[in-house]
Every structure is written in structure tokens, then in C-alpha cells.
Amino acid sequence: ARRLARAMDLRIRLDGALPEEPVAIVANHLSYLDIVALWCVLPGAFVARADVARWPLVGLASRLVGTISIDRARRRDLL
């Protein structure tokens, strides 16, 4: 994420302290840059809707970084 942020000349500014681990953060992000910025400052795993894994480029990237895919129609996936 840091290499990608550097390549995009993305500048990240933090306001306030980071939460203590373990923590779950739920974010309705505005763009895909938000994901890169979050990952630069908070290590962890991302959770996304299952269809994201099938998107060109974004899907490949999500699989490579270990994103957890959830089918919202399947209650079992919530576990």
C-alpha cells in the first residue's frame, strides 16, 4: 500500500490518534484511494462484497492482498 501511495503521490494526513488493536473499522469509503490510505496506516484485512473479486484489476488486487469476500445474500457468509 505504501509503494502504491508513493507511486500515486498520495499524501496521507492523520487527525487524532489511531485506535488500539484489536479493532474493527467499518467505512463507507468515497473512492478507492481511501482503501490505500487506510491500509497504509492500519494493518489488517479488508472485507468486501463477493462480486468485487470478479471485477477486472480491482478483483485481482483484492484477491492478492487477501480480501475476505462476503455474499450478502448468504447468511452463512456473515459468520
Order of alpha helices (4+ residues) and beta strands (2+ residues): alpha-alpha-beta-alpha-beta-alpha
